[in-house]
């Protein structure tokens, strides 16, 4: 029967295209093939992982799992491209660009490609943040710490599997334990997914420290400046806290506005053209396009794509000594701030230390003195803060994490498939967990056990 699937699918797609139907399955499927192509591209050409293994894991995630028997991918190592399709139809392509990761290609239009020399942007002077570890792997010296890492890498007998790839524990500014899965090293850049939103938070924070942007200012979006446009009242903080009221809710169904954004060359242009569906500040809804609007604000504030890259390295990555970072951009040259930054587990830990240390790296203040508390404070009645998730909330999710052993003062960067940076001021800890868990919670129980056992191990 499979030989009839492709012709039948082609007939259905042809019938749907041009009908004006909002819930078009062809677009939802193309969202899936775009995701598959981009992830295989980034994890193969940036992280150096095996593409067949990446494909097996990517096609096992919710939503895409239904298509995995008809999904196909092709990788061209000479051209540095990855194509993904459903039996050859609804093909999507991602292309690797040295130093800048992967970009999605839509149609015949060529994407904006940055021309900066990334290596030249990396400072040759020592970072402001003291080094957290030497070049060698830091084995846990305490049996309790070793047991915590053992548990973090354990796999259940049946799905969903946890697929932990890296764990780094930093206490009092030093790595005290770390472990990596086969094929991963201390220098392997790993995809952070929505932890990238926390990096956007930091870049907005730096602009605030420099007086170029403030959370309370109306978002500087020309498309919203009409005298009768209700969007003109949206402030930067509303975007940070995802309370803008824009029709940009994220459900990861493939039909939602957030998913459709990734079918565009200019993701932020797509986002800013959304209409209002609720009064500003009255409704919270998780939304990657909202963060893409912030990425555009950063781009415009510093002068363009090349300047965005230079700004991020000069003001954030170099002071923290983050050397393994790859920032990816969309086809218009806007930072893919909602999803696509890669860095080693140690570098993600250094980013966490910036927030543990109240926005200071060594003797250099990077973020405004009240920025960290502002960004860790809960939004409305949720457990979302501003670019982070937080336990400083009465939301059931926050209370549940506290019951699992993650302290009340903790907040964390979080990305798809269980990417996490836990920042725990009361115990002077940063705990990083990276992996590919398809558990709907991102293996929150597993990472909570890790945090709880690490806290017990470091207590006097």
N, C-alpha and C positions, 0 to 999 in steps of 0.2 A: 504493500500500500504506500510505502514511502515515496515511490516514484511519482505518485499523484499529488503529494503534499505541496510541492513547490508550484506546479501549475494552478492548483486550487487557491493557494495563498495569493498568487499573482492576480488572479481574477478578482478576489475579494478586495485586494489593495486598490486595483484599478477602479473598482466600483465606488470605493470610499473616497478616493482623492478627488477633491473638488466638490464634494457634497456639502461642505460646510458643517458636517457633524463635529461636535466638540470632542467627543470621546472616541477619537479615531485610533483603532488598535495599531495601525501602521506606524503612527508616531510613537506610541508606547513601546513598540518593538524596537524602533530605531533608538529610543532612549537606552534600551538594554544593550544593543550592539555598540552604541557609543561608549557606554560604561565599560563593556568588556574590552573593546579595542584600547581605550585609554589606560585602563589598569594594567593590561598585559604590556603595553608600551612602557609605562613608567616603571613597573616592577622588573621588566627585563633589561631595559637599556640604562636605567638609573640605578636600581638596586642590584642588578646582576643576578636575578633569580631565574630559574628554569621556566620558560613560557608555558610548557605543558602543565607543570605543577600549578602555575598561577591560574591558568584557564580552568583547571579542575576546581580550584578553590573559589574563583570568581563566579563560576557557573553554579555553585552550590548555595549561593546566598538567596534569601527570600525574594520572590518575584522572578528573578532570572532562572531559578531552579526549574520552573515550569517549561522553560524553553531549551534546557541544556541538551536534550536529545536531538535538537535541530540546529543548535548553534554551531558555527564553524569559525575558525580563525586562521589567518595566514600571516606569517611574519617574514619580512624581507630584511635580512640583516645588512645587506649592502645599502639599500635605500633608507634603512632605519624606520620602517613603517610597519604598522600592524593593522590588518583589516579584520573585521568581524561581521558576520552575516547570519541570517536564518536561511539555510539551504541556498546560499548565494544571493538572496534577496535582502533588501533593506540594509545594504552594506554601509558600514561606518569605518572611517580610517583615522588613525592617530599617527603622528610623525614625531620622531625624536629629533631634537635640535640641541647639539652639544652645549652643555652648561645651563640649559633652560628646560630640560625635561621634555615633556610631550605636549603637543597641541592638537586639538581635534580639527580635522579638515572637513569642511562642509561644501560640497559642490566643487566647482572649478575655481572659485575665488581663492587666491593665495592668502594665507594668514599674515598678520604683522609679525615679523621676526625680529627680536631684539638683536642688536649688534654689539653690545657691550662685551668687554673682556672680563668675564666673571673672576678669573684668577687675579687680574689686576685690581679688582675691587676688594679683595681680601687683604686686610692690613698686615703689614710685615712686623708691626710693633706688637708687644705682648698685650693681651686683652686686659681689660679692667678687672674682670672676674678672675679671682685666683683659680689655678688649674684644679680640676676636681679629681683627677686620676692620672697616673702615668700611662705609657702606651700598652702595658700588659693587662690582661684580663684580671679583674679584682675578684678573687675567690673569697667567699665569706669565711671569716675566721671563727665565728661562733657556730656551734651546732644548731642553735635555734634559727639562725639566719639561713643556714644551708637547708634546713627542713622547710623553711618558708619558700625558698626557691624550688625545692623538689615539688612541693605541692602546687606551685604556680605553673609548672610544666607537665603535671600529671594529665593524662587523658582518660575520659570515661570509657567504659566498655562499648557504649553505643552513642550515636549522634544525639545532640549536636556536639561536635568536637571543639575543643578550646583553641588549639593551634597557637599557643603562645610562642612568639618569635624572639622577644627580648624583654628582660626585666633589669632595671637599674635602680638601686636604692642609694640615695644620697642623704647623709646625716651630718649635720654641722658643716656643710659645704664640701664634703668628701664622699666619694663613692666607697661604700662599705661592702657592697655585694652586687654582683651582676652575673647574668647568664644569658646565653644566646642559643637558638636552635641551630641545627646543622645548616651550613651555608651562610649563616649570618655572623658578622664580626663586629667588633667595637666601632668600626668605621662604616658599616653598611647603612646607606641612607634608606629609611623606611617611610612609607606613605603615612601621613598623619590624618588624612581625611579631614573631618571637621575640627580637629585640633588646630587647623590652619586659621579658623575663626578667632582663636585666642591670640594668634600672631597679629591678625588684623587689629584686635583690641590694643595690642602693644603699640602698633604703628600709629593708631589714632591717639593713644596716650602720649606718644612722643611729640606728635604735632600739637597736642594740647599743652605739653610742657614748654614748647617753643612759641606758643601764642598764635599758631596758625589756624587751629580748629579748637572748638570747645563743644562739649556735649550739649550745652544749652542753646547753641546757635541753630537757626533754621538750616536744614540740610542744603548746601549750596548746589542745587540741581536746577539748571536753567529751565528744563521742561516743566517745573513746578511753580514758576514765577508768575503765572497768570493771575490777574486780580481776583478772579472768581474760582481759582483752583484750590480746593481744600488741602491739597498736598503741600502747599506753600508753608503750612504750619508744622509740618513734620520736622522734628529736631534730630540732631545727630544721635542723641541718647535714645530716642524712640527706635532708631535703626539698630543701635547696639543692643537694645533690650527686646527687639522684635515685637514692638507694640505700635508699629506704624499705622496699622489699620489697612494696609495694602493687600490686594488680592494675590498673595504670594505664599499661601500655606504650603507646607511640605508634607506629603504623605508617602513618597517613594513608590507610588503606584504606577508611574509612567504616564498617567493622565494628568497629574497635578502640575500646577504652574511652575513649581520648583524643578521638577524633572524636565519639563519642556525647555527650560532655560539652556540646558546643555546642548540643545540642537541649534543654538545660535552662535555665530562668530563673535558678536558683541553681546556678552551676557549681561553687562550692566545696562545697556540700552534697552534690552528686553525688560529688565527689572524696573527701571524708572518709568516705563510706560504703563505699569499696572494701575488699575483704578482702585479707589477706596471702597472697602466693604464694611468698615466699622469706624466709629469716631477714634481719632488719634489718642493713644494711651489707654484705651479702655479694654483692649483685648490683646492677649498674648497668643502667638502662633509661631512655632518653629519654622524658620525660613532661611534657606541658603541664599536666595536672591537678595534678601535684605542685606546680607554681608557683602554681596557683590556691589551693591550701591556704595557701601563704605569703601570698598576697594577703589571704586571710581573717584570718590572724594579724595582719597590719598593720592591717586594718580594726578588729579587736577591740582591739588595743593602743592605738590612738589615739582610739577612741570611736565609730566609725561611718562611713558613707559620706561625709558632708559633711566630717567631720574628716580623713578620708583625703586628700581633695582639698586641703584647707588645709595639711595636713602636708607633702604633696609639694611644693607651691609654696613654702611658707615655708622648708623645710629643704633642698630640693634645687634646684628650678628657678630660684628667684629668686637665690640665691647664685651660680649659674652663669650667670645672664643668659639663660636659655633662655626666650624670649618666645613662641615659635610652637607650644608643646606643646598637644596635645589628648589627654587621657586618656579612654578609653572604659570604661564600666561594664556589668556584666551586669544582668539584670532584677531581681536582688535588691539591687543597690547595691554589689556587690563589684567592685573594680577588675579589669578584664580583663587581669590581669598577665601572662598567658602569651603574649599576642599583639597587643593592640590599643592601642598608643600611636603617635601621629603627631607629627612634629617636622620642622623644616627640616634640611637636611644640615648647616648650620652649627651648629644646636643639638645635633644628634647628635654633632658633633665636640667641642662644649663638654663634653658628658657624657664623652666619651673622655678629655678633658684632666683630669677629676677623677681618673681612675685613673692616667693618666700621671704626675700630680703627687702620687701616693701619698695620695690622699684629701683633698688641701688645695686650696682655691680662694682664691688671693691670700693673705690673712693669716688665713683662716678654715679651721679643720680641720673637715671634714664627716664623714669616716670615721675609725675607730680606726686608730692608727699601723700595726698589722700586718694590717689588713683586706685591702689590695690583694694582698699576697703570699699571704695565706690563700685568697683567691678566685681567684687565678691558678694555684694548685697543682693538679696533676692529681688526679682522683678514681680510686682503685684503679688498674687497668691501662688506663684510657681516655685520650682526649685532651680529655675534658670536665673542667671545673674546678668552679666553683660559680656558675652564672649566666653563665659565659663558657666559650669553648673556648680551649685553650691549646697552645702549642708546647713548654711546659715538661714534656714527657712523652716516653716512649720508644715510644709507640704508633705504628704505621706511618703513620697519617694525619699526626701531628705531624712525624715524620721526613720525610714526603713534602713537606710545606709548607716545611720548612727547605731541602730540596733545590731547591725552586722559587724560593727567595730570600727567604722570610719568616724573619727571625731567630729563633733559639732562645728568646729571652726574650719574644717577642711573645705576646699573648693578645688575644682579640677577641670582641665581641658579634656574634651571627650570627642572621639571620632568613630566613624563606622567600624564595625567588626571588632570593637573592644580596644581601640587606642585610648590610652589614658595617661594623664600626668596629674597625680594627686599632690596637692600642696597642703601641708599640715603644719601650720605655724606652732601649735602647742607642743609639738615633738621635734621641731626643727628638721622636718623630713620632706623630701621629695621622692615619690615612688612612681616610676614609669613602667607601664606594661604595654607592649605592642604585640599585635598578632592578627589572626584572621578567624576570629570566632563568629560562627553564624548563629549563635544563641541570640534570641531577640533582645536580650538585655545587655549584649556585649560581655557576657560572662561576669556580671557585676558581683555575683556571689564569690566567684573565684578571686577576683581582684580585691574584694573586701577581706577575704581570708588572708590574702597576701599582706594587706595593710595592717590588719590586726596582729598578725604574727610578727611582722617587722617591728611594730610598736612594742610588743612584749619583749622582743629580743634586745632593743636598744635602751629600755628603761633601766635605770640604775638598780 
